[in-house]
Amino acid sequence: MFAGQLIFKQVMEFMPLPTFRRCVAKYQGERRIRKFSCLDQFLCMAFAQITYRESLRDIEACLRSQQKKLYHMGIRGRVSKSTLADANEIRDWRIYAELAQHLIAIARELYKEDWLFVVSSGICL
């Protein structure tokens, strides 16, 4: 029996949830939403990106095949193609753009020494 955490959950632990929640509140992403939260949408789309899913139908099939593991991945809402499509259409894209900018700033801070090495050594990227 599996006793540890899923790799996806371990990767998602690095996501700054307070920043994400602040972005959702700023752009009212949870307004008039009953079951499929912005976090559920983000986790589904992050999973799709990591696993190279090509369509909403592909995302739905992959996630539904592992129905018992969704809760452990952090996905609480019911995943269906229409729910994902509606969420992607209705939710404000600026929530995810602002989160991406915050993550880019974190990555820049983490790798600034590496960037200084590349610039000072004259390596062309």
Residue pairs with C-beta under 8 A, 6 or more apart in sequence:
5 72
6 69
6 72
6 73
8 47
8 50
8 73
9 72
9 73
9 74
11 50
12 43
12 46
12 73
12 74
15 103
16 102
16 103
16 106
17 39
19 99
19 102
20 38
20 39
20 42
20 95
20 99
23 29
23 94
23 95
23 96
23 98
23 99
24 30
24 38
24 39
24 95
26 95
26 98
27 92
27 94
27 95
27 98
28 92
29 38
29 91
29 92
29 95
30 37
30 38
35 77
35 78
36 77
36 78
36 83
36 87
37 76
37 77
38 87
38 91
38 95
39 74
40 75
40 76
40 77
40 79
41 84
41 87
41 88
41 91
42 96
42 99
43 73
43 74
43 75
44 59
44 63
44 75
44 79
44 84
45 59
45 84
45 88
47 53
47 59
47 62
47 63
47 73
48 58
48 59
48 62
51 62
53 59
53 62
56 81
56 84
56 85
57 81
59 79
59 81
59 84
60 79
60 80
60 81
60 84
63 70
63 75
63 79
64 79
70 76
70 79
77 83
108 115
118 125
